[in-house]
């Protein structure tokens, strides 16, 4: 287009210069109008290219943010599971070290084997501590949270009481009659964290709404259900931004134990979080494979936030 405009301008000027008597100067108006349109078109084209570049960069940034959030949550869960695994390995070490004193008449080969087991367990614990140092952020471990025992289903009642004191009416149904005497620690911790995050989201996005927490156990696993009604009055969300760890954390914890997660809005405007946590974890997918969860199919309140207490 620029070449056509330049050619027209040169030819018009040439014809005008060759016979000035017959020229009325109209070619100059067309030339100026064409130049103006070319400038406007170039400006619009540059703006369109810049907008497309911005959209592409925003898409890339969103993907990177989602991946970073996922990796941060996995690292946080790994730090928590360190306590679970370290406890079991410490028990193995103590049992292996004390076996020659607890069991009389052990042959020398058995005593040496127990010593080898204890030494291997201690070495594994040291490697785990080094791994934890890699996973831990610079400021992690400076507070008291890292030093406290990991919570479980037995502390869900305390969590509900604290939520009620904050002004959120919560009804708790806890049925553990069919549960084994001792829950697997990963299942125990995951159930508590899922309830904690769901209650935090209810307080944040539907303050004052009726909320029901149900934890039921059978011979194969735990079923955790948290349902909140819509807020009974107009309100301003207590928080409109967050780290995006809420649903990501739930997905990772459910995937950790080979369970399933169903989250989404209810027809009346409330929200539902349902998790199934089997006692025996099934075979896990590859690290980047999709987890067995069901996401909301319609937009709802931004519940993908991190609980301050989590």
VMD Tcl script that draws the C-alpha trace (Angstrom):
set ca {
  {0.00 0.00 0.00}
  {2.85 2.36 0.73}
  {4.40 1.61 -2.68}
  {1.09 2.29 -4.44}
  {0.69 5.57 -2.56}
  {4.27 6.63 -3.40}
  {3.82 5.70 -7.08}
  {0.55 7.62 -7.29}
  {2.18 10.66 -5.71}
  {5.14 10.63 -8.14}
  {2.94 10.13 -11.21}
  {0.48 12.82 -10.12}
  {3.27 15.26 -9.49}
  {4.82 14.41 -12.86}
  {1.56 14.99 -14.74}
  {0.94 18.20 -12.83}
  {4.43 19.51 -13.57}
  {4.19 18.60 -17.26}
  {1.00 20.57 -17.86}
  {0.40 23.10 -15.02}
  {-2.37 24.82 -16.99}
  {-4.68 21.79 -16.85}
  {-4.04 20.96 -13.16}
  {-6.61 21.84 -10.49}
  {-4.58 20.48 -7.50}
  {-7.04 17.67 -6.70}
  {-4.23 15.12 -6.80}
  {-2.72 16.77 -3.71}
  {-5.91 16.23 -1.70}
  {-6.01 12.54 -2.66}
  {-2.32 12.20 -1.79}
  {-2.76 13.75 1.66}
  {-5.88 11.68 2.36}
  {-4.11 8.48 1.30}
  {-1.11 9.29 3.50}
  {-3.39 9.94 6.47}
  {-5.17 6.60 5.98}
  {-1.83 4.81 5.69}
  {-0.63 6.33 8.97}
  {-3.89 5.40 10.68}
  {-3.70 1.85 9.36}
  {-0.09 1.48 10.52}
  {-1.03 2.73 13.99}
  {-3.95 0.30 14.24}
  {-1.77 -2.57 13.03}
  {0.90 -1.80 15.62}
  {-1.76 -1.60 18.34}
  {-3.22 -4.95 17.28}
  {0.21 -6.60 17.32}
  {0.95 -5.17 20.75}
  {-2.38 -6.40 22.10}
  {-1.83 -9.89 20.73}
  {1.64 -9.96 22.27}
  {0.19 -8.88 25.62}
  {-2.51 -11.57 25.45}
  {0.09 -14.21 24.64}
  {2.30 -13.08 27.51}
  {-0.68 -13.08 29.89}
  {-1.49 -16.67 28.90}
  {2.11 -17.73 29.48}
  {2.22 -15.92 32.82}
  {-1.01 -17.56 33.98}
  {0.32 -21.00 33.06}
  {3.57 -20.31 34.90}
  {1.68 -19.04 37.95}
  {-0.48 -22.17 38.03}
  {2.57 -24.41 37.73}
  {4.43 -22.47 40.45}
  {1.42 -22.72 42.75}
  {1.25 -26.47 42.17}
  {4.96 -26.96 42.88}
  {4.79 -24.81 46.02}
  {1.85 -26.81 47.32}
  {3.58 -30.12 46.61}
  {6.66 -28.90 48.47}
  {4.51 -27.86 51.44}
  {2.79 -31.26 51.53}
  {6.18 -32.97 51.28}
  {7.40 -31.02 54.33}
  {4.37 -32.15 56.29}
  {4.78 -35.79 55.22}
  {8.38 -35.63 56.39}
  {7.09 -35.86 59.97}
  {4.98 -38.91 59.14}
  {7.79 -40.82 57.42}
  {10.41 -39.74 59.94}
  {8.27 -41.08 62.78}
  {8.01 -44.54 61.19}
  {11.72 -44.67 60.40}
  {12.60 -43.58 63.92}
  {10.50 -46.45 65.27}
  {12.35 -48.86 62.96}
  {15.69 -47.55 64.21}
  {14.75 -47.91 67.88}
  {13.32 -51.41 67.39}
  {16.38 -52.58 65.48}
  {18.80 -51.10 68.05}
  {16.93 -52.57 71.02}
  {16.20 -56.01 69.52}
  {19.36 -57.68 70.94}
  {18.37 -56.47 74.43}
  {14.67 -57.33 74.17}
  {15.02 -60.75 72.55}
  {17.18 -63.26 74.39}
  {19.32 -65.80 72.59}
  {19.67 -64.03 69.26}
  {22.43 -65.50 67.08}
  {25.32 -63.27 66.13}
  {24.14 -63.06 62.50}
  {20.73 -61.75 63.58}
  {22.33 -59.18 65.90}
  {24.53 -57.92 63.07}
  {21.52 -57.80 60.74}
  {19.57 -55.69 63.22}
  {22.56 -53.36 63.51}
  {22.69 -53.00 59.73}
  {18.95 -52.19 59.64}
  {19.36 -49.52 62.32}
  {22.34 -47.95 60.54}
  {20.45 -47.88 57.21}
  {17.43 -46.28 58.86}
  {19.57 -43.59 60.47}
  {21.26 -42.87 57.15}
  {17.85 -42.61 55.46}
  {16.70 -40.15 58.12}
  {19.75 -38.00 57.47}
  {19.04 -38.01 53.73}
  {15.43 -37.04 54.41}
  {16.57 -34.08 56.50}
  {18.80 -32.92 53.63}
  {15.86 -33.26 51.23}
  {13.66 -31.29 53.60}
  {16.28 -28.53 53.63}
  {15.98 -28.32 49.84}
  {12.18 -28.17 49.97}
  {12.01 -25.68 52.79}
  {11.80 -22.01 51.86}
  {14.14 -19.46 53.41}
  {11.70 -18.38 56.09}
  {10.14 -21.80 56.76}
  {10.78 -23.40 60.08}
  {11.42 -20.13 61.92}
  {7.98 -20.18 63.55}
  {6.43 -22.65 65.93}
  {4.17 -24.24 63.30}
  {6.91 -26.56 62.01}
  {7.59 -27.83 65.52}
  {4.02 -28.79 66.44}
  {2.55 -32.29 65.86}
  {0.59 -32.68 62.66}
  {-3.20 -32.46 63.20}
  {-5.72 -35.13 62.28}
  {-9.39 -36.06 62.34}
  {-9.44 -35.93 66.15}
  {-8.79 -32.18 65.98}
  {-11.55 -31.35 63.50}
  {-13.86 -30.67 66.46}
  {-11.48 -27.99 67.72}
  {-11.32 -26.52 64.22}
  {-15.12 -26.33 64.05}
  {-15.32 -24.72 67.50}
  {-12.84 -22.04 66.45}
  {-14.87 -21.37 63.30}
  {-18.08 -21.05 65.33}
  {-16.39 -18.58 67.67}
  {-15.50 -16.54 64.57}
  {-19.23 -16.13 63.85}
  {-19.79 -18.91 61.29}
  {-22.55 -21.40 62.27}
  {-21.12 -24.87 61.64}
  {-22.72 -28.27 62.24}
  {-20.35 -31.22 62.66}
  {-21.17 -34.88 62.08}
  {-18.24 -37.14 62.93}
  {-18.71 -40.90 62.52}
  {-15.64 -43.04 63.10}
  {-17.24 -46.24 64.36}
  {-16.25 -48.23 61.26}
  {-12.76 -46.69 61.06}
  {-9.69 -48.70 62.04}
  {-8.25 -48.06 65.46}
  {-5.43 -46.03 63.94}
  {-5.92 -44.11 60.70}
  {-3.05 -43.90 58.21}
  {-1.30 -40.65 59.01}
  {-1.46 -39.34 55.44}
  {-5.24 -39.86 55.38}
  {-5.61 -38.38 58.87}
  {-3.68 -35.23 57.96}
  {-5.33 -34.83 54.53}
  {-8.84 -35.00 56.02}
  {-8.02 -32.27 58.53}
  {-6.43 -29.97 55.93}
  {-9.34 -30.36 53.50}
  {-11.87 -29.44 56.21}
  {-9.66 -26.54 57.32}
  {-9.42 -25.10 53.81}
  {-13.12 -25.57 53.07}
  {-14.15 -23.82 56.29}
  {-11.73 -20.97 55.62}
  {-13.24 -20.48 52.17}
  {-16.77 -20.50 53.61}
  {-15.84 -17.84 56.17}
  {-14.08 -15.78 53.52}
  {-16.65 -15.91 50.72}
  {-19.97 -16.66 52.48}
  {-19.69 -15.21 56.01}
  {-22.55 -16.12 58.30}
  {-23.86 -18.92 56.06}
  {-24.94 -22.24 57.53}
  {-22.17 -24.77 57.03}
  {-22.22 -28.53 57.52}
  {-19.13 -30.68 58.02}
  {-19.45 -34.45 57.78}
  {-16.67 -37.01 58.24}
  {-17.77 -40.63 57.85}
  {-15.61 -43.74 57.92}
  {-16.13 -47.22 56.56}
  {-13.93 -50.26 56.13}
  {-12.19 -48.83 53.05}
  {-11.72 -45.12 53.70}
  {-12.94 -41.72 54.88}
  {-15.58 -39.56 53.23}
  {-15.23 -35.84 53.94}
  {-18.10 -33.50 53.03}
  {-18.22 -29.73 53.63}
  {-21.28 -27.86 52.35}
  {-22.05 -24.19 52.94}
  {-25.24 -22.34 52.07}
  {-25.16 -18.98 50.30}
  {-24.57 -15.93 52.45}
  {-27.83 -14.82 54.05}
  {-27.11 -11.12 53.57}
  {-25.25 -8.90 51.13}
  {-21.59 -8.85 52.02}
  {-18.19 -7.83 50.80}
  {-15.80 -10.83 50.58}
  {-13.28 -10.77 53.39}
  {-10.55 -11.40 50.85}
  {-10.52 -10.88 47.10}
  {-6.98 -12.03 46.40}
  {-5.00 -15.06 47.44}
  {-2.18 -17.37 46.55}
  {-4.40 -19.83 44.72}
  {-3.36 -22.76 46.91}
  {-6.81 -23.80 48.18}
  {-8.21 -26.17 45.56}
  {-4.70 -27.00 44.38}
  {-3.82 -28.19 47.88}
  {-7.01 -30.25 48.12}
  {-6.30 -31.91 44.77}
  {-2.73 -32.78 45.72}
  {-3.69 -34.19 49.12}
  {-6.43 -36.33 47.59}
  {-4.08 -37.52 44.88}
  {-1.48 -38.36 47.50}
  {-3.72 -41.05 49.02}
  {-5.23 -42.19 45.71}
  {-8.66 -40.70 46.41}
  {-11.15 -38.51 44.56}
  {-12.33 -34.92 44.96}
  {-15.56 -33.23 43.85}
  {-15.97 -29.47 44.26}
  {-18.49 -27.09 42.79}
  {-21.37 -24.68 43.30}
  {-24.84 -25.80 44.39}
  {-28.10 -24.83 42.65}
  {-29.10 -22.56 45.55}
  {-25.82 -20.65 45.43}
  {-23.88 -22.55 48.06}
  {-20.70 -24.54 47.60}
  {-19.78 -28.19 48.12}
  {-16.48 -29.95 48.78}
  {-16.54 -33.75 48.85}
  {-13.45 -35.94 49.19}
  {-12.97 -39.67 49.34}
  {-9.77 -40.78 51.07}
  {-9.06 -44.54 50.91}
  {-6.90 -46.09 53.61}
  {-4.78 -48.00 51.06}
  {-3.41 -45.64 48.42}
  {-3.84 -46.83 44.86}
  {-1.14 -46.62 42.23}
  {-0.35 -42.98 41.52}
  {-0.16 -41.34 38.11}
  {2.94 -39.72 36.73}
  {3.90 -36.46 38.47}
  {2.36 -34.26 35.77}
  {-0.65 -36.46 35.00}
  {-4.12 -35.14 35.83}
  {-5.44 -36.12 39.22}
  {-8.80 -37.91 39.68}
  {-10.80 -34.84 40.60}
  {-13.87 -33.04 39.32}
  {-13.71 -29.29 38.99}
  {-16.61 -26.82 38.96}
  {-18.14 -26.51 35.49}
  {-19.54 -23.03 36.11}
  {-17.89 -19.93 37.53}
  {-18.44 -19.37 41.21}
  {-16.95 -17.48 44.10}
  {-13.14 -17.46 44.04}
  {-12.63 -20.31 46.45}
  {-9.14 -21.18 45.29}
  {-7.41 -19.40 48.17}
  {-4.98 -20.39 50.83}
  {-6.22 -20.64 54.38}
  {-4.18 -18.40 56.71}
  {-4.12 -21.21 59.24}
  {-3.16 -23.92 56.82}
}
mol new
graphics top color blue
foreach p $ca { graphics top sphere $p radius 0.5 }
foreach p [lrange $ca 0 end-1] q [lrange $ca 1 end] { graphics top cylinder $p $q radius 0.2 }
display resetview
